[in-house]
Amino acid sequence: MRKKKWIFFVAPPAILLLITLCGEVAMHLWNWLLPPLFGWHQIGFWQVLGLMLLCRLLFGGFRGGGHGPGPSMARRAMAQRWEKMTPEEREKFRQSARSRCGWNEPPAEQPGEQA
């Protein structure tokens, strides 16, 4: 445990440096692109940080460890559920999914097509 004490001294300045760099890059991109394209005003560093915070709140949230269960986690969970189902339960699930999605019947095969 003693070997990891350095992280408490390195992490806060590294986080501040990352926030500063991201803010500067975003500010320069805004001031380079948006005033000439749309006639908007230039913005300062603190306005950029506020805008980034607002975007994070609206679109990203503050959940730790990513943005919730991604498609791969949901897919794995469904695969586990699917494997535990009996063939009758699987067919019942298929039928309910078809009725929810508007696929009441499986598509008819065209003449000359093979499955």
C-alpha positions as CSV (number, residue, x, y, z in Angstrom):
1,M,0.0,0.0,0.0
2,R,2.9,2.3,0.7
3,K,4.1,2.2,-2.9
4,K,0.9,3.8,-4.2
5,K,1.1,6.9,-2.1
6,W,2.7,8.8,-5.0
7,I,-0.7,8.8,-6.8
8,F,-2.1,11.2,-4.3
9,F,0.5,13.7,-5.2
10,V,0.5,13.1,-9.0
11,A,-3.3,12.7,-9.7
12,P,-4.6,16.2,-8.7
13,P,-2.1,18.2,-10.8
14,A,-2.5,15.7,-13.7
15,I,-6.3,16.2,-13.5
16,L,-6.0,20.0,-13.4
17,L,-3.6,19.9,-16.4
18,L,-6.0,17.7,-18.4
19,I,-8.9,20.0,-17.6
20,T,-6.8,23.0,-18.6
21,L,-5.7,21.5,-21.8
22,C,-9.1,20.3,-22.8
23,G,-10.6,23.7,-22.0
24,E,-7.9,25.5,-24.0
25,V,-8.4,23.2,-27.0
26,A,-12.2,23.7,-26.9
27,M,-11.8,27.4,-26.5
28,H,-9.5,27.7,-29.5
29,L,-11.7,25.5,-31.6
30,W,-14.8,27.5,-30.7
31,N,-13.1,30.8,-31.4
32,W,-11.6,29.6,-34.6
33,L,-14.7,28.0,-36.1
34,L,-17.9,29.5,-34.8
35,P,-17.5,33.3,-35.1
36,P,-16.5,33.2,-38.8
37,L,-19.1,30.5,-39.7
38,F,-22.2,31.6,-37.7
39,G,-21.3,35.1,-36.4
40,W,-21.3,34.0,-32.8
41,H,-19.2,35.8,-30.2
42,Q,-15.8,34.5,-29.0
43,I,-15.8,33.0,-25.6
44,G,-13.3,32.8,-22.8
45,F,-11.7,29.9,-20.8
46,W,-14.2,29.9,-18.0
47,Q,-17.1,30.0,-20.4
48,V,-15.7,27.0,-22.1
49,L,-15.4,25.1,-18.9
50,G,-19.0,26.0,-18.0
51,L,-20.1,24.8,-21.4
52,M,-18.2,21.6,-21.1
53,L,-19.8,21.0,-17.6
54,L,-23.2,21.7,-19.0
55,C,-22.7,19.3,-21.8
56,R,-21.4,16.7,-19.4
57,L,-24.5,17.1,-17.2
58,L,-26.9,17.0,-20.2
59,F,-25.3,14.3,-22.3
60,G,-22.9,12.4,-20.2
61,G,-23.9,12.5,-16.5
62,F,-21.5,11.9,-13.7
63,R,-21.8,8.2,-13.3
64,G,-18.5,6.5,-12.6
65,G,-17.0,3.8,-14.7
66,G,-18.3,4.7,-18.1
67,H,-21.9,5.4,-19.2
68,G,-23.8,2.6,-17.8
69,P,-24.3,-0.8,-19.4
70,G,-23.2,-0.7,-23.0
71,P,-24.5,-2.9,-25.8
72,S,-21.9,-5.6,-25.0
73,M,-23.1,-5.9,-21.4
74,A,-26.7,-6.0,-22.5
75,R,-26.0,-8.5,-25.2
76,R,-24.1,-10.8,-22.7
77,A,-27.0,-10.6,-20.2
78,M,-29.5,-11.4,-22.9
79,A,-27.4,-14.3,-24.1
80,Q,-27.3,-15.7,-20.6
81,R,-31.0,-15.4,-20.2
82,W,-31.5,-17.0,-23.6
83,E,-29.4,-20.0,-22.7
84,K,-31.5,-20.6,-19.5
85,M,-34.7,-20.6,-21.5
86,T,-36.4,-23.8,-22.6
87,P,-37.3,-24.1,-26.3
88,E,-41.0,-23.3,-25.5
89,E,-40.0,-20.2,-23.6
90,R,-37.8,-19.1,-26.5
91,E,-40.6,-19.5,-29.0
92,K,-43.0,-17.6,-26.6
93,F,-40.3,-14.8,-26.4
94,R,-40.0,-14.7,-30.2
95,Q,-43.7,-14.5,-30.7
96,S,-44.0,-11.6,-28.2
97,A,-41.1,-9.8,-29.8
98,R,-42.7,-10.2,-33.2
99,S,-46.0,-8.9,-32.0
100,R,-44.3,-5.9,-30.4
101,C,-42.3,-5.1,-33.5
102,G,-45.2,-5.6,-36.0
103,W,-43.9,-8.9,-37.4
104,N,-46.9,-11.1,-36.9
105,E,-45.7,-13.7,-39.3
106,P,-42.3,-14.7,-40.5
107,P,-41.6,-13.5,-44.1
108,A,-42.7,-15.9,-46.8
109,E,-39.9,-17.4,-48.9
110,Q,-39.8,-16.2,-52.5
111,P,-39.9,-18.9,-55.2
112,G,-36.4,-20.0,-56.1
113,E,-34.8,-18.9,-52.8
114,Q,-33.2,-21.3,-50.4
115,A,-32.9,-20.9,-46.7
